[in-house]
Amino acid sequence: MPNASHLFSFAALAAGLSVDPSLPSVRHAQHLLEAHSWTQVVRIDNAAVASPYPRTFYALIFQFDSILWFYAPMDGTQSLSQYTGQAEKDKANLGPLLLAIDPGFTHWTRLPSSDETPADGLRLQNGCFIESIMLLFRELERGSPIENPLLLSYYVLLPGGIRGHTVLQFTSGGRVRIIDPDWPTRTVTLRYADPTDAMDVALRIRWDVSRARHFPLREFLKHGPGVYFAGTPGSRNTRAVPPAAGTAAHS
């Protein structure tokens, strides 16, 4: 499993060591995000003898909330940066960050962008984190009144381990609204929920949540499509990315 010492993860635990046919899903994720954020597809050759990742697979690195993130279809999205506010520095030196996910990631290659358009209606494998970001873009394009958009990631302890999910949260008309990427046409209104308290909101979605966390989406209210948030190179406003409080979880 991924090294969770400094990572947040939102997907199913992976298994198996065969070559992973992950490129179509990774390209789809890039296609969804590239108009709004910096993205980079990488091919990773995994040298680890025992690893949840295949020997060779593809992943998407993208920028969000002043850090870089790592999406791989077999186990979803997790943070790649170790500190906030250093995204530009991290882009130039991905190697140590990839090794922190798995020590077998000793060789990797950047792939150029592709003009190929994914089929309509295709869902990302373990993609709830990215799909929830895309739900915000959809609502903004519709002209929906959106205040304080957030990703809400919550975790549930089940017999098979910790499982998690990410949804879009925002406020409209003074009420907390939730759109789940598993039911993207339905908006749920949560009465009396505290929009600033991730656990309070998550427990109104399901009673057995063990922990929850918010990730702000305000940066996407300031930049239209094609103008991605690049952050400030060399910013001194840095802090360590907090440690995860459990194992990886599925979307």
N, C-alpha and C positions, 0 to 999 in steps of 0.2 A: 504494500500500500504506500501511497505517497508519504514522504516525510512531513508530518503535521506540526513540526516545531514552531513554524511561523505562518502557517497557511490557513486560509479558509477554503473549504471545499464543499461543493453542492452537487453530488452525483453518486452513482452506484459504485461500489468497490469493483475494480476490474479483476479479471482472471485470465490466465492463459498466456503463452509465450509466442504464439504464432504471429506471422506478419499480419498486421491489422489493415483492413480496407477502409481506412478512415478519411481518405482525402476528399471524397464527395461531401461528407458532412462538414468537414473543416472549411472547404471552399464555400459551402452554403453559409456557414457562420460568418465568414469574411464578407460575403456578398451583403449580408444583412447589416453589418456594422460599418463597413468601410466609408460610407458617406457621412458618418457621424463621429468616427474615432479612428485614430491610428491603428493599423492592423498589420500583422506579419505572419504568414504561414511558414512553418518550419517542418522539415523532415528530421526525425530523431532516430538515430541508431543506438539501441539500448544494449549496453555491454554487460549488464547485470545478469548473473546466473539465476538468481531468484528475484523476480520483480512482477508486480501486477500489470506492467506494461508489456506490449509485444516487443519483439526484437527490433522491428522497424515500424514506425507509425508516423502520422502527421498530427500537428497541433496548430492552434491559432493563438497568437499572442496579441492582446489588444490593450488599449489604455482606457481606464475609467477610474474616476475618483482619485486622481493624482498618482495612481500606481499602475503597474502592468499586471495583466491577468493571463492565465494559461487555460485554454479550453482544449480538452481531448475527448473525443466522443465516448471512449470507454469509461471515463470517470468524471466527466463534466468540467466545471469551471472552478479554479482555485487561484488565490493570489500568487503572483510570481515575485513582485517586488518585496523587499524586506523592510523598506522605509518609504514613507509617503514623501511626495515632493521631489523625488529623484528619478522621475520617469525618463527624462532625456538621457541621463547618465546610464540608466539601466538598459535602454535600447542599444546603446553602444557596447554593452558588455553583458550579454545574455548568459554566457557560459556558466559563471558561478551560481546564477539564479536557477538555471535548469538542473545543475548538480544538487541543489538543495531540495528539489522535488524528488529526484531519484539519483543515487550515485552512479547509476549505469548510463546516464545521459552524457557520455563523454564526447560524442560526435554528433553534430547537428548542422543543418544547412538551411539557409534562407531560400525560399522559393519566390519567384516573381509573381505578381498579381495575374489573375486569369480573367478573360472577358466572358467566359462561359457563365450563362445564367441558369441557376438551379430551377428545377421544375416547380410550378406553383403548388402551394399546399404542402410542400415537404417540411416535416418537422425535424428539428435537430435531435440527435440521440443525446440523452442526458443534457438537454439544452435549456432548462427552465430559467437559468440565470440570464442568458442572452435573450431568450424569448420574452422575458418580462421587461427588459429594456426596450425591445421592439414594440411592446404594447404601449409604452409611453409615446413613442414616435407616432404610432397609429392614432392615438387619442389627440395628440397635438395637431396632426394633419386634419382631423375631423373638426377641429376648433372646439374641442371639449374644454370646459373650464377646469384647469388643473392647478392646484396649489400644493406645494411641498411634496413633490413626487419622490418616492423612495422605493428601493428594493427591500422587501421583507423576506429574510431567509430564516426558516425555523426548522428545528430538529425534533424528532420523536424517537424515543428508545423503544425498539421492538425486539422480539426474541432473536431475530437474525442480526441485530446490531443497530447502530444509530442510522436513521434515515432522515433525509431533509428535503426541503422544497423551497423554492423561491417564487414569490408573486409580486405583482405591482401594487403598491399602496399609494394613494394620494388623497387629498382633501378636496371636496367640492360641496358648496352650499353649507359649509360648516360641518359636514359629515365625513367620516372616514370611509373611503371606497377601496375595494379590493378587486383586481382582475387577475384570475389565475390562468396561466398559459395553457393549462389542461382544459379550461372552459373559456376560451377567449371572447366569446360573444356575450358572456354574462358578467355584469358588474354587481358585486355584493356590497350593500351598505351595512356598516357595523355601527349600531347605535351605542352611544356613550363610551366608545373606545377612546383611549388617550393616544392621539396620533404620534406622540413623542416616545411612547413606551412600547418597544417591540414585543415584549412578552405579553403585555396586556392585549395588544392587537392579535397576536398569534393565538392566544388562548381563546379568543372569540371565534377563531377559525376551527380549531380543534382542541379538545380539553387536555390531551396528553402530551403537549409540547414541553420539552425539557429545557430548551434554550432558544433564543431568537436574537437576531441582529438586524439593524437597519443600515442601508448603504444609500447615501443621498444621490439624487439624480438631478439636482439643480443645474449642474453644468450644461445639461442638454436643453434647458430653457433659454440659455443665452446664445446658443450657436445653432444656426440653421443647418440643414443637410449640406454637405460639401465643405463645411467649416468645422473641422474636428477640433476638439479640445486638446491642445498640445502641452499645456502647463507652462511653467516658467523654468527654463534651464538654469541650473545653479541656484535654485531657490534655497534659502536657509530655513524655511519653514518646514522642517522634516520631523518625523516621529516614526518610531518602530511600528510596523504592522503588528497588531496584537495577536497573541497565539490563539489557535483554534482550541475549542473546549470539547473535543471529541473526535470520533472517527469520521471518515468521509461518508456522505449520504447521497442517496439517489434523488434525481429530480422528478 
